[in-house]
Amino acid sequence: MPGKAARLKALEARNADAPVAFVAVSLDPERDTPAALAAAADHWGLGERWHLLTGEPRAVRELVHAHRVQWAALPGGEVAHENVVTFIDRRGRLVFTYRGLAYSEERQGAELARLLAERG
């Protein structure tokens, strides 16, 4: 998450007063316990607007499947996965999905600003 976290932290900083939450879901629930995720949030300097989530392995795999996230278990217990960022609007609708890191911060910032400007 470090490269993605830096990009999302920059987006957060640009929208410091906006009602936005940042949620990351671990794809390695066996190793990313709540305590490990809390330590990672502290290490990366993530504040109150960030929520690092884990869950039962089956639930995590269902989420991965539902969002078509490419992943693979690696030797030694690591999990390789593509970077996927989604924007969900106030009504709970998925409105943007970014796969990889090819999208510019400016584009993501503009789309987030558009979402924040929506009413309802």
Helices and strands as residue ranges (DSSP letters): H 2-14, E 22-25, H 34-44, E 50-53, H 57-66, E 71-73, G 75-77, E 79-81, E 84-88, E 94-99, H 105-117
